[in-house]
């Protein structure tokens, strides 16, 4: 990354000093979106037996999905079926 000249530093400082960050209502601002994106990436690992792993992989390949998507679909169905 090239170093900036003194004038470029001053122009950048001027820009960010005079620019008010745009925030959005209801969690639509920069930090809220970033936090939501990071939370969506968070995952937990579980251990399953080889039969279950093979079943999930086979279903995922047949449906052109990931095993995580298959598990998610199964959980959604269980939640929807719960009284």
Secondary structure, DSSP 8 states (H G I E B T S, - for coil): -----HHHHHHHHHHHHH------GGGTSHHHHHHHHHHHH--------HHHHHHHHHHHHHHTS-HHHHHHHHHHHHHHH--
